[in-house]
Amino acid sequence: MIGDNLKRLRRAKNYSQVDLSKLSGVSQTTISDVENNVYTPNIKKIIVLAKTLNVDVNELLTDEEQEVTK
């Protein structure tokens, strides 16, 4: 779930994994692993990714899709 949401939100911002990594400080490998549901990030990383993507943390954690602001 979080991996699918992260990928959807990242793509909605037209960010590559590398872009998101540079902006958030979370490694590209970690972002890839999350998006492929290999790794579940800790809450600190989830918060950083949500802030970087300018979305509420719940947007990453739930199935409810909200409008993404570019």
Distance bins in CASP14 RR format, pairs under 12 A and 6 or more apart:
PFRMAT RR
TARGET T0000
AUTHOR 0000-0000-0000
RMODE 2
METHOD distances of the structure
MODEL  1
1 7 0 0 0 0 0 1 0 0 0 0 0
1 8 0 0 0 0 0 1 0 0 0 0 0
1 34 0 0 0 0 0 1 0 0 0 0 0
1 35 0 0 0 0 0 1 0 0 0 0 0
1 37 0 0 0 0 1 0 0 0 0 0 0
1 40 0 0 0 0 1 0 0 0 0 0 0
1 46 0 0 0 0 0 1 0 0 0 0 0
1 58 0 0 0 0 0 1 0 0 0 0 0
1 59 0 0 0 0 0 1 0 0 0 0 0
1 60 0 0 0 0 1 0 0 0 0 0 0
1 61 1 0 0 1 0 0 0 0 0 0 0
1 62 1 0 0 1 0 0 0 0 0 0 0
1 63 1 0 0 1 0 0 0 0 0 0 0
1 64 0 0 0 0 0 1 0 0 0 0 0
1 65 0 0 0 0 0 1 0 0 0 0 0
2 8 0 0 0 0 0 1 0 0 0 0 0
2 9 0 0 0 0 0 1 0 0 0 0 0
2 10 0 0 0 0 0 1 0 0 0 0 0
2 31 0 0 0 0 0 1 0 0 0 0 0
2 33 0 0 0 0 0 1 0 0 0 0 0
2 34 1 0 0 1 0 0 0 0 0 0 0
2 35 0 0 0 0 1 0 0 0 0 0 0
2 36 0 0 0 0 0 1 0 0 0 0 0
2 37 0 0 0 0 1 0 0 0 0 0 0
2 38 0 0 0 0 0 1 0 0 0 0 0
2 39 0 0 0 0 1 0 0 0 0 0 0
2 40 1 0 0 1 0 0 0 0 0 0 0
2 41 1 0 0 1 0 0 0 0 0 0 0
2 42 0 0 0 0 0 1 0 0 0 0 0
2 43 0 0 0 0 0 1 0 0 0 0 0
2 45 0 0 0 0 0 1 0 0 0 0 0
2 46 1 0 0 1 0 0 0 0 0 0 0
2 49 0 0 0 0 1 0 0 0 0 0 0
2 50 0 0 0 0 0 1 0 0 0 0 0
2 57 0 0 0 0 0 1 0 0 0 0 0
2 58 0 0 0 0 0 1 0 0 0 0 0
2 59 0 0 0 0 0 1 0 0 0 0 0
2 60 1 0 1 0 0 0 0 0 0 0 0
2 61 1 0 0 1 0 0 0 0 0 0 0
2 62 0 0 0 0 1 0 0 0 0 0 0
2 63 0 0 0 0 0 1 0 0 0 0 0
3 9 0 0 0 0 1 0 0 0 0 0 0
3 10 0 0 0 0 1 0 0 0 0 0 0
3 11 0 0 0 0 0 1 0 0 0 0 0
3 17 0 0 0 0 0 1 0 0 0 0 0
3 30 0 0 0 0 0 1 0 0 0 0 0
3 31 0 0 0 0 1 0 0 0 0 0 0
3 32 0 0 0 0 0 1 0 0 0 0 0
3 33 0 0 0 0 1 0 0 0 0 0 0
3 34 1 0 1 0 0 0 0 0 0 0 0
3 35 1 0 1 0 0 0 0 0 0 0 0
3 36 1 0 0 1 0 0 0 0 0 0 0
3 37 1 0 1 0 0 0 0 0 0 0 0
3 38 0 0 0 0 1 0 0 0 0 0 0
3 39 0 0 0 0 1 0 0 0 0 0 0
3 40 0 0 0 0 1 0 0 0 0 0 0
3 41 0 0 0 0 1 0 0 0 0 0 0
3 46 0 0 0 0 0 1 0 0 0 0 0
3 49 0 0 0 0 0 1 0 0 0 0 0
3 59 0 0 0 0 0 1 0 0 0 0 0
3 60 0 0 0 0 1 0 0 0 0 0 0
3 61 0 0 0 0 0 1 0 0 0 0 0
3 63 0 0 0 0 0 1 0 0 0 0 0
4 10 0 0 0 0 0 1 0 0 0 0 0
4 11 0 0 0 0 0 1 0 0 0 0 0
4 34 0 0 0 0 1 0 0 0 0 0 0
4 35 1 0 0 1 0 0 0 0 0 0 0
4 36 0 0 0 0 0 1 0 0 0 0 0
4 37 1 0 0 1 0 0 0 0 0 0 0
4 59 0 0 0 0 0 1 0 0 0 0 0
4 60 0 0 0 0 1 0 0 0 0 0 0
4 61 0 0 0 0 0 1 0 0 0 0 0
4 62 0 0 0 0 0 1 0 0 0 0 0
4 63 0 0 0 0 1 0 0 0 0 0 0
4 65 0 0 0 0 0 1 0 0 0 0 0
5 11 0 0 0 0 0 1 0 0 0 0 0
5 12 0 0 0 0 0 1 0 0 0 0 0
5 34 0 0 0 0 1 0 0 0 0 0 0
5 35 0 0 0 0 1 0 0 0 0 0 0
5 37 0 0 0 0 0 1 0 0 0 0 0
5 41 0 0 0 0 0 1 0 0 0 0 0
5 46 0 0 0 0 0 1 0 0 0 0 0
5 49 0 0 0 0 1 0 0 0 0 0 0
5 50 0 0 0 0 1 0 0 0 0 0 0
5 53 0 0 0 0 1 0 0 0 0 0 0
5 55 0 0 0 0 1 0 0 0 0 0 0
5 56 0 0 0 0 0 1 0 0 0 0 0
5 57 0 0 0 0 0 1 0 0 0 0 0
5 58 0 0 0 0 1 0 0 0 0 0 0
5 59 1 0 0 1 0 0 0 0 0 0 0
5 60 1 0 1 0 0 0 0 0 0 0 0
5 61 1 0 0 1 0 0 0 0 0 0 0
5 62 1 0 0 1 0 0 0 0 0 0 0
5 63 0 0 0 0 1 0 0 0 0 0 0
5 64 0 0 0 0 1 0 0 0 0 0 0
5 65 0 0 0 0 1 0 0 0 0 0 0
5 66 0 0 0 0 0 1 0 0 0 0 0
5 68 0 0 0 0 0 1 0 0 0 0 0
6 12 0 0 0 0 0 1 0 0 0 0 0
6 13 0 0 0 0 0 1 0 0 0 0 0
6 15 0 0 0 0 0 1 0 0 0 0 0
6 17 0 0 0 0 1 0 0 0 0 0 0
6 20 0 0 0 0 1 0 0 0 0 0 0
6 21 0 0 0 0 0 1 0 0 0 0 0
6 24 0 0 0 0 0 1 0 0 0 0 0
6 26 0 0 0 0 0 1 0 0 0 0 0
6 30 0 0 0 0 0 1 0 0 0 0 0
6 31 1 0 0 1 0 0 0 0 0 0 0
6 32 0 0 0 0 0 1 0 0 0 0 0
6 33 0 0 0 0 0 1 0 0 0 0 0
6 34 1 0 1 0 0 0 0 0 0 0 0
6 35 1 0 1 0 0 0 0 0 0 0 0
6 36 0 0 0 0 0 1 0 0 0 0 0
6 37 0 0 0 0 1 0 0 0 0 0 0
6 39 0 0 0 0 0 1 0 0 0 0 0
6 40 0 0 0 0 0 1 0 0 0 0 0
6 41 0 0 0 0 1 0 0 0 0 0 0
6 45 0 0 0 0 0 1 0 0 0 0 0
6 46 0 0 0 0 1 0 0 0 0 0 0
6 48 0 0 0 0 0 1 0 0 0 0 0
6 49 1 0 0 1 0 0 0 0 0 0 0
6 50 0 0 0 0 1 0 0 0 0 0 0
6 52 0 0 0 0 0 1 0 0 0 0 0
6 53 0 0 0 0 1 0 0 0 0 0 0
6 55 0 0 0 0 1 0 0 0 0 0 0
6 57 0 0 0 0 0 1 0 0 0 0 0
6 59 0 0 0 0 1 0 0 0 0 0 0
6 60 1 0 0 1 0 0 0 0 0 0 0
6 61 0 0 0 0 0 1 0 0 0 0 0
7 13 0 0 0 0 0 1 0 0 0 0 0
7 15 0 0 0 0 0 1 0 0 0 0 0
7 16 0 0 0 0 0 1 0 0 0 0 0
7 17 0 0 0 0 1 0 0 0 0 0 0
7 20 0 0 0 0 0 1 0 0 0 0 0
7 31 0 0 0 0 1 0 0 0 0 0 0
7 32 0 0 0 0 1 0 0 0 0 0 0
7 33 0 0 0 0 0 1 0 0 0 0 0
7 34 0 0 0 0 1 0 0 0 0 0 0
7 35 1 0 1 0 0 0 0 0 0 0 0
7 36 0 0 0 0 1 0 0 0 0 0 0
7 37 0 0 0 0 1 0 0 0 0 0 0
7 49 0 0 0 0 0 1 0 0 0 0 0
7 53 0 0 0 0 0 1 0 0 0 0 0
7 60 0 0 0 0 0 1 0 0 0 0 0
8 15 0 0 0 0 0 1 0 0 0 0 0
8 35 0 0 0 0 1 0 0 0 0 0 0
8 53 0 0 0 0 0 1 0 0 0 0 0
8 55 0 0 0 0 0 1 0 0 0 0 0
8 59 0 0 0 0 1 0 0 0 0 0 0
8 60 0 0 0 0 1 0 0 0 0 0 0
8 63 0 0 0 0 0 1 0 0 0 0 0
8 64 0 0 0 0 0 1 0 0 0 0 0
8 65 1 0 0 1 0 0 0 0 0 0 0
8 66 0 0 0 0 0 1 0 0 0 0 0
8 68 0 0 0 0 1 0 0 0 0 0 0
9 15 0 0 0 0 1 0 0 0 0 0 0
9 20 0 0 0 0 1 0 0 0 0 0 0
9 24 0 0 0 0 0 1 0 0 0 0 0
9 31 0 0 0 0 0 1 0 0 0 0 0
9 34 0 0 0 0 0 1 0 0 0 0 0
9 35 0 0 0 0 0 1 0 0 0 0 0
9 46 0 0 0 0 0 1 0 0 0 0 0
9 49 0 0 0 0 1 0 0 0 0 0 0
9 50 0 0 0 0 1 0 0 0 0 0 0
9 51 0 0 0 0 0 1 0 0 0 0 0
9 52 0 0 0 0 1 0 0 0 0 0 0
9 53 1 0 1 0 0 0 0 0 0 0 0
9 54 0 0 0 0 1 0 0 0 0 0 0
9 55 1 0 1 0 0 0 0 0 0 0 0
9 56 0 0 0 0 0 1 0 0 0 0 0
9 57 0 0 0 0 0 1 0 0 0 0 0
9 58 0 0 0 0 0 1 0 0 0 0 0
9 59 1 0 0 1 0 0 0 0 0 0 0
9 60 1 0 0 1 0 0 0 0 0 0 0
9 61 0 0 0 0 0 1 0 0 0 0 0
9 65 0 0 0 0 1 0 0 0 0 0 0
9 66 0 0 0 0 1 0 0 0 0 0 0
9 67 0 0 0 0 0 1 0 0 0 0 0
9 68 1 0 0 1 0 0 0 0 0 0 0
9 69 0 0 0 0 0 1 0 0 0 0 0
9 70 0 0 0 0 0 1 0 0 0 0 0
10 16 1 0 0 1 0 0 0 0 0 0 0
10 17 1 0 0 1 0 0 0 0 0 0 0
10 18 0 0 0 0 0 1 0 0 0 0 0
10 19 0 0 0 0 1 0 0 0 0 0 0
10 20 1 0 1 0 0 0 0 0 0 0 0
10 21 0 0 0 0 0 1 0 0 0 0 0
10 23 0 0 0 0 0 1 0 0 0 0 0
10 24 0 0 0 0 0 1 0 0 0 0 0
10 26 0 0 0 0 0 1 0 0 0 0 0
10 28 0 0 0 0 0 1 0 0 0 0 0
10 31 1 0 0 1 0 0 0 0 0 0 0
10 32 0 0 0 0 0 1 0 0 0 0 0
10 34 0 0 0 0 0 1 0 0 0 0 0
10 35 1 0 0 1 0 0 0 0 0 0 0
10 49 0 0 0 0 1 0 0 0 0 0 0
10 50 0 0 0 0 0 1 0 0 0 0 0
10 52 0 0 0 0 1 0 0 0 0 0 0
10 53 1 0 0 1 0 0 0 0 0 0 0
10 54 0 0 0 0 0 1 0 0 0 0 0
10 55 0 0 0 0 0 1 0 0 0 0 0
10 59 0 0 0 0 0 1 0 0 0 0 0
10 60 0 0 0 0 0 1 0 0 0 0 0
10 68 0 0 0 0 1 0 0 0 0 0 0
11 17 0 0 0 0 0 1 0 0 0 0 0
11 19 0 0 0 0 0 1 0 0 0 0 0
11 20 0 0 0 0 0 1 0 0 0 0 0
11 35 0 0 0 0 1 0 0 0 0 0 0
11 53 0 0 0 0 0 1 0 0 0 0 0
11 68 0 0 0 0 1 0 0 0 0 0 0
11 70 0 0 0 0 0 1 0 0 0 0 0
12 20 0 0 0 0 0 1 0 0 0 0 0
12 53 0 0 0 0 1 0 0 0 0 0 0
12 54 0 0 0 0 0 1 0 0 0 0 0
12 55 0 0 0 0 1 0 0 0 0 0 0
12 59 0 0 0 0 0 1 0 0 0 0 0
12 65 0 0 0 0 1 0 0 0 0 0 0
12 66 0 0 0 0 0 1 0 0 0 0 0
12 67 0 0 0 0 1 0 0 0 0 0 0
12 68 1 0 1 0 0 0 0 0 0 0 0
12 69 0 0 0 0 1 0 0 0 0 0 0
12 70 1 0 0 1 0 0 0 0 0 0 0
13 19 0 0 0 0 1 0 0 0 0 0 0
13 20 0 0 0 0 1 0 0 0 0 0 0
13 23 0 0 0 0 1 0 0 0 0 0 0
13 24 0 0 0 0 0 1 0 0 0 0 0
13 49 0 0 0 0 0 1 0 0 0 0 0
13 52 0 0 0 0 1 0 0 0 0 0 0
13 53 1 0 0 1 0 0 0 0 0 0 0
13 54 1 0 0 1 0 0 0 0 0 0 0
13 55 0 0 0 0 1 0 0 0 0 0 0
13 68 1 0 0 1 0 0 0 0 0 0 0
13 69 0 0 0 0 1 0 0 0 0 0 0
13 70 1 0 0 1 0 0 0 0 0 0 0
14 20 0 0 0 0 0 1 0 0 0 0 0
14 53 0 0 0 0 0 1 0 0 0 0 0
14 68 0 0 0 0 0 1 0 0 0 0 0
14 70 1 0 0 1 0 0 0 0 0 0 0
15 21 0 0 0 0 1 0 0 0 0 0 0
15 22 0 0 0 0 1 0 0 0 0 0 0
15 23 1 0 0 1 0 0 0 0 0 0 0
15 24 0 0 0 0 1 0 0 0 0 0 0
15 28 0 0 0 0 0 1 0 0 0 0 0
15 31 0 0 0 0 1 0 0 0 0 0 0
15 35 0 0 0 0 0 1 0 0 0 0 0
15 49 0 0 0 0 0 1 0 0 0 0 0
15 52 0 0 0 0 1 0 0 0 0 0 0
15 53 1 0 0 1 0 0 0 0 0 0 0
15 54 0 0 0 0 0 1 0 0 0 0 0
15 68 0 0 0 0 0 1 0 0 0 0 0
15 70 0 0 0 0 0 1 0 0 0 0 0
16 22 0 0 0 0 1 0 0 0 0 0 0
16 23 0 0 0 0 0 1 0 0 0 0 0
16 28 0 0 0 0 1 0 0 0 0 0 0
16 31 0 0 0 0 1 0 0 0 0 0 0
16 32 0 0 0 0 0 1 0 0 0 0 0
16 35 0 0 0 0 0 1 0 0 0 0 0
17 23 0 0 0 0 0 1 0 0 0 0 0
17 24 0 0 0 0 0 1 0 0 0 0 0
17 25 0 0 0 0 0 1 0 0 0 0 0
17 26 0 0 0 0 1 0 0 0 0 0 0
17 27 0 0 0 0 1 0 0 0 0 0 0
17 28 1 0 1 0 0 0 0 0 0 0 0
17 29 0 0 0 0 1 0 0 0 0 0 0
17 30 0 0 0 0 1 0 0 0 0 0 0
17 31 1 0 1 0 0 0 0 0 0 0 0
17 32 1 0 1 0 0 0 0 0 0 0 0
17 33 0 0 0 0 0 1 0 0 0 0 0
17 34 0 0 0 0 1 0 0 0 0 0 0
17 35 1 0 0 1 0 0 0 0 0 0 0
17 36 0 0 0 0 0 1 0 0 0 0 0
17 49 0 0 0 0 0 1 0 0 0 0 0
18 24 0 0 0 0 0 1 0 0 0 0 0
18 25 0 0 0 0 0 1 0 0 0 0 0
18 26 0 0 0 0 0 1 0 0 0 0 0
18 27 0 0 0 0 0 1 0 0 0 0 0
18 28 1 0 1 0 0 0 0 0 0 0 0
18 29 0 0 0 0 0 1 0 0 0 0 0
18 31 0 0 0 0 1 0 0 0 0 0 0
18 32 0 0 0 0 0 1 0 0 0 0 0
19 25 0 0 0 0 0 1 0 0 0 0 0
19 26 0 0 0 0 0 1 0 0 0 0 0
19 28 0 0 0 0 1 0 0 0 0 0 0
19 31 0 0 0 0 1 0 0 0 0 0 0
19 52 0 0 0 0 1 0 0 0 0 0 0
19 53 0 0 0 0 0 1 0 0 0 0 0
20 26 1 0 0 1 0 0 0 0 0 0 0
20 27 0 0 0 0 0 1 0 0 0 0 0
20 28 1 0 0 1 0 0 0 0 0 0 0
20 30 0 0 0 0 0 1 0 0 0 0 0
20 31 1 0 1 0 0 0 0 0 0 0 0
20 32 0 0 0 0 0 1 0 0 0 0 0
20 34 0 0 0 0 0 1 0 0 0 0 0
20 35 0 0 0 0 1 0 0 0 0 0 0
20 45 0 0 0 0 0 1 0 0 0 0 0
20 48 0 0 0 0 0 1 0 0 0 0 0
20 49 1 0 0 1 0 0 0 0 0 0 0
20 50 0 0 0 0 0 1 0 0 0 0 0
20 51 0 0 0 0 0 1 0 0 0 0 0
20 52 1 0 0 1 0 0 0 0 0 0 0
20 53 1 0 0 1 0 0 0 0 0 0 0
20 54 0 0 0 0 0 1 0 0 0 0 0
21 27 1 0 1 0 0 0 0 0 0 0 0
21 28 1 0 1 0 0 0 0 0 0 0 0
21 29 0 0 0 0 1 0 0 0 0 0 0
21 30 1 0 0 1 0 0 0 0 0 0 0
21 31 1 0 1 0 0 0 0 0 0 0 0
21 32 0 0 0 0 1 0 0 0 0 0 0
21 33 0 0 0 0 0 1 0 0 0 0 0
21 34 0 0 0 0 0 1 0 0 0 0 0
21 35 0 0 0 0 0 1 0 0 0 0 0
21 45 0 0 0 0 0 1 0 0 0 0 0
21 48 0 0 0 0 0 1 0 0 0 0 0
21 49 0 0 0 0 0 1 0 0 0 0 0
21 52 0 0 0 0 1 0 0 0 0 0 0
22 28 0 0 0 0 1 0 0 0 0 0 0
22 31 0 0 0 0 0 1 0 0 0 0 0
22 52 0 0 0 0 1 0 0 0 0 0 0
23 31 0 0 0 0 0 1 0 0 0 0 0
23 48 0 0 0 0 1 0 0 0 0 0 0
23 49 0 0 0 0 1 0 0 0 0 0 0
23 51 0 0 0 0 1 0 0 0 0 0 0
23 52 1 0 1 0 0 0 0 0 0 0 0
23 53 0 0 0 0 1 0 0 0 0 0 0
23 54 0 0 0 0 0 1 0 0 0 0 0
24 30 0 0 0 0 1 0 0 0 0 0 0
24 31 0 0 0 0 1 0 0 0 0 0 0
24 34 0 0 0 0 0 1 0 0 0 0 0
24 41 0 0 0 0 0 1 0 0 0 0 0
24 44 0 0 0 0 0 1 0 0 0 0 0
24 45 0 0 0 0 1 0 0 0 0 0 0
24 46 0 0 0 0 0 1 0 0 0 0 0
24 47 0 0 0 0 0 1 0 0 0 0 0
24 48 1 0 1 0 0 0 0 0 0 0 0
24 49 1 0 1 0 0 0 0 0 0 0 0
24 50 0 0 0 0 1 0 0 0 0 0 0
24 51 1 0 0 1 0 0 0 0 0 0 0
24 52 1 0 1 0 0 0 0 0 0 0 0
24 53 0 0 0 0 1 0 0 0 0 0 0
24 54 0 0 0 0 0 1 0 0 0 0 0
25 31 0 0 0 0 1 0 0 0 0 0 0
25 44 0 0 0 0 0 1 0 0 0 0 0
25 45 0 0 0 0 1 0 0 0 0 0 0
25 48 1 0 0 1 0 0 0 0 0 0 0
25 49 0 0 0 0 1 0 0 0 0 0 0
25 51 0 0 0 0 0 1 0 0 0 0 0
25 52 0 0 0 0 1 0 0 0 0 0 0
26 32 0 0 0 0 0 1 0 0 0 0 0
26 33 0 0 0 0 0 1 0 0 0 0 0
26 34 0 0 0 0 1 0 0 0 0 0 0
26 35 0 0 0 0 0 1 0 0 0 0 0
26 39 0 0 0 0 0 1 0 0 0 0 0
26 41 1 0 0 1 0 0 0 0 0 0 0
26 42 0 0 0 0 0 1 0 0 0 0 0
26 44 0 0 0 0 1 0 0 0 0 0 0
26 45 1 0 1 0 0 0 0 0 0 0 0
26 46 0 0 0 0 1 0 0 0 0 0 0
26 47 0 0 0 0 0 1 0 0 0 0 0
26 48 1 0 0 1 0 0 0 0 0 0 0
26 49 1 0 0 1 0 0 0 0 0 0 0
26 50 0 0 0 0 0 1 0 0 0 0 0
26 51 0 0 0 0 0 1 0 0 0 0 0
26 52 0 0 0 0 1 0 0 0 0 0 0
26 53 0 0 0 0 0 1 0 0 0 0 0
27 33 0 0 0 0 1 0 0 0 0 0 0
27 34 0 0 0 0 0 1 0 0 0 0 0
27 39 0 0 0 0 0 1 0 0 0 0 0
27 41 0 0 0 0 0 1 0 0 0 0 0
27 45 0 0 0 0 1 0 0 0 0 0 0
27 48 0 0 0 0 0 1 0 0 0 0 0
27 49 0 0 0 0 0 1 0 0 0 0 0
28 34 0 0 0 0 0 1 0 0 0 0 0
28 35 0 0 0 0 0 1 0 0 0 0 0
29 35 0 0 0 0 0 1 0 0 0 0 0
29 36 0 0 0 0 0 1 0 0 0 0 0
29 38 0 0 0 0 1 0 0 0 0 0 0
29 39 0 0 0 0 1 0 0 0 0 0 0
29 41 0 0 0 0 0 1 0 0 0 0 0
30 36 0 0 0 0 0 1 0 0 0 0 0
30 38 0 0 0 0 1 0 0 0 0 0 0
30 39 1 0 0 1 0 0 0 0 0 0 0
30 40 0 0 0 0 0 1 0 0 0 0 0
30 41 1 0 0 1 0 0 0 0 0 0 0
30 42 0 0 0 0 0 1 0 0 0 0 0
30 44 0 0 0 0 0 1 0 0 0 0 0
30 45 1 0 0 1 0 0 0 0 0 0 0
30 46 0 0 0 0 0 1 0 0 0 0 0
30 48 0 0 0 0 0 1 0 0 0 0 0
30 49 0 0 0 0 1 0 0 0 0 0 0
31 38 0 0 0 0 0 1 0 0 0 0 0
31 39 0 0 0 0 1 0 0 0 0 0 0
31 41 0 0 0 0 1 0 0 0 0 0 0
31 45 0 0 0 0 1 0 0 0 0 0 0
31 46 0 0 0 0 0 1 0 0 0 0 0
31 48 0 0 0 0 0 1 0 0 0 0 0
31 49 1 0 0 1 0 0 0 0 0 0 0
31 52 0 0 0 0 0 1 0 0 0 0 0
31 53 0 0 0 0 0 1 0 0 0 0 0
32 38 0 0 0 0 1 0 0 0 0 0 0
32 39 0 0 0 0 1 0 0 0 0 0 0
32 41 0 0 0 0 0 1 0 0 0 0 0
33 39 1 1 0 0 0 0 0 0 0 0 0
33 40 0 0 0 0 1 0 0 0 0 0 0
33 41 0 0 0 0 1 0 0 0 0 0 0
33 45 0 0 0 0 0 1 0 0 0 0 0
34 40 1 0 0 1 0 0 0 0 0 0 0
34 41 1 0 1 0 0 0 0 0 0 0 0
34 42 0 0 0 0 0 1 0 0 0 0 0
34 45 0 0 0 0 1 0 0 0 0 0 0
34 46 0 0 0 0 1 0 0 0 0 0 0
34 48 0 0 0 0 0 1 0 0 0 0 0
34 49 0 0 0 0 1 0 0 0 0 0 0
34 60 0 0 0 0 1 0 0 0 0 0 0
35 41 0 0 0 0 0 1 0 0 0 0 0
35 49 0 0 0 0 0 1 0 0 0 0 0
35 60 0 0 0 0 0 1 0 0 0 0 0
39 45 0 0 0 0 1 0 0 0 0 0 0
39 46 0 0 0 0 0 1 0 0 0 0 0
40 46 0 0 0 0 1 0 0 0 0 0 0
40 60 0 0 0 0 0 1 0 0 0 0 0
40 61 0 0 0 0 0 1 0 0 0 0 0
41 47 0 0 0 0 1 0 0 0 0 0 0
41 48 0 0 0 0 1 0 0 0 0 0 0
41 49 1 0 0 1 0 0 0 0 0 0 0
41 50 0 0 0 0 0 1 0 0 0 0 0
41 57 0 0 0 0 0 1 0 0 0 0 0
41 60 0 0 0 0 1 0 0 0 0 0 0
41 61 0 0 0 0 0 1 0 0 0 0 0
42 48 0 0 0 0 0 1 0 0 0 0 0
42 49 0 0 0 0 0 1 0 0 0 0 0
43 49 0 0 0 0 0 1 0 0 0 0 0
43 50 0 0 0 0 0 1 0 0 0 0 0
43 57 0 0 0 0 1 0 0 0 0 0 0
43 60 0 0 0 0 0 1 0 0 0 0 0
43 61 0 0 0 0 1 0 0 0 0 0 0
44 50 0 0 0 0 0 1 0 0 0 0 0
44 51 0 0 0 0 0 1 0 0 0 0 0
44 57 0 0 0 0 0 1 0 0 0 0 0
45 51 0 0 0 0 0 1 0 0 0 0 0
45 52 0 0 0 0 0 1 0 0 0 0 0
45 57 0 0 0 0 0 1 0 0 0 0 0
45 60 0 0 0 0 0 1 0 0 0 0 0
46 52 0 0 0 0 0 1 0 0 0 0 0
46 53 0 0 0 0 0 1 0 0 0 0 0
46 55 0 0 0 0 0 1 0 0 0 0 0
46 56 0 0 0 0 0 1 0 0 0 0 0
46 57 1 0 0 1 0 0 0 0 0 0 0
46 58 0 0 0 0 0 1 0 0 0 0 0
46 59 0 0 0 0 0 1 0 0 0 0 0
46 60 1 0 1 0 0 0 0 0 0 0 0
46 61 1 0 0 1 0 0 0 0 0 0 0
46 62 0 0 0 0 0 1 0 0 0 0 0
47 53 0 0 0 0 0 1 0 0 0 0 0
47 55 0 0 0 0 0 1 0 0 0 0 0
47 56 0 0 0 0 0 1 0 0 0 0 0
47 57 1 0 0 1 0 0 0 0 0 0 0
47 58 0 0 0 0 0 1 0 0 0 0 0
47 59 0 0 0 0 0 1 0 0 0 0 0
47 60 0 0 0 0 1 0 0 0 0 0 0
47 61 0 0 0 0 0 1 0 0 0 0 0
48 55 0 0 0 0 0 1 0 0 0 0 0
48 57 0 0 0 0 0 1 0 0 0 0 0
48 60 0 0 0 0 0 1 0 0 0 0 0
49 55 0 0 0 0 1 0 0 0 0 0 0
49 56 0 0 0 0 0 1 0 0 0 0 0
49 57 0 0 0 0 1 0 0 0 0 0 0
49 59 0 0 0 0 0 1 0 0 0 0 0
49 60 1 0 0 1 0 0 0 0 0 0 0
49 61 0 0 0 0 0 1 0 0 0 0 0
50 56 1 0 0 1 0 0 0 0 0 0 0
50 57 1 0 1 0 0 0 0 0 0 0 0
50 58 0 0 0 0 1 0 0 0 0 0 0
50 59 1 0 0 1 0 0 0 0 0 0 0
50 60 1 0 1 0 0 0 0 0 0 0 0
50 61 0 0 0 0 1 0 0 0 0 0 0
50 62 0 0 0 0 0 1 0 0 0 0 0
50 66 0 0 0 0 0 1 0 0 0 0 0
50 68 0 0 0 0 0 1 0 0 0 0 0
51 57 0 0 0 0 1 0 0 0 0 0 0
51 59 0 0 0 0 0 1 0 0 0 0 0
51 60 0 0 0 0 0 1 0 0 0 0 0
52 60 0 0 0 0 0 1 0 0 0 0 0
53 59 1 0 0 1 0 0 0 0 0 0 0
53 60 1 0 0 1 0 0 0 0 0 0 0
53 66 0 0 0 0 0 1 0 0 0 0 0
53 68 1 0 0 1 0 0 0 0 0 0 0
53 69 0 0 0 0 1 0 0 0 0 0 0
53 70 0 0 0 0 0 1 0 0 0 0 0
54 60 0 0 0 0 0 1 0 0 0 0 0
54 66 0 0 0 0 0 1 0 0 0 0 0
54 67 0 0 0 0 0 1 0 0 0 0 0
54 68 0 0 0 0 1 0 0 0 0 0 0
54 69 1 0 0 1 0 0 0 0 0 0 0
54 70 0 0 0 0 1 0 0 0 0 0 0
55 61 0 0 0 0 0 1 0 0 0 0 0
55 62 0 0 0 0 0 1 0 0 0 0 0
55 64 0 0 0 0 0 1 0 0 0 0 0
55 65 0 0 0 0 0 1 0 0 0 0 0
55 66 1 0 0 1 0 0 0 0 0 0 0
55 67 0 0 0 0 1 0 0 0 0 0 0
55 68 1 0 0 1 0 0 0 0 0 0 0
55 69 0 0 0 0 1 0 0 0 0 0 0
55 70 0 0 0 0 0 1 0 0 0 0 0
56 62 0 0 0 0 1 0 0 0 0 0 0
56 64 0 0 0 0 0 1 0 0 0 0 0
56 66 1 0 0 1 0 0 0 0 0 0 0
56 67 0 0 0 0 0 1 0 0 0 0 0
56 68 0 0 0 0 0 1 0 0 0 0 0
56 69 0 0 0 0 0 1 0 0 0 0 0
57 66 0 0 0 0 0 1 0 0 0 0 0
58 64 1 0 0 1 0 0 0 0 0 0 0
58 65 0 0 0 0 0 1 0 0 0 0 0
58 66 0 0 0 0 1 0 0 0 0 0 0
59 65 0 0 0 0 1 0 0 0 0 0 0
59 66 1 0 1 0 0 0 0 0 0 0 0
59 67 0 0 0 0 0 1 0 0 0 0 0
59 68 0 0 0 0 1 0 0 0 0 0 0
59 69 0 0 0 0 0 1 0 0 0 0 0
60 66 0 0 0 0 0 1 0 0 0 0 0
60 68 0 0 0 0 0 1 0 0 0 0 0
END
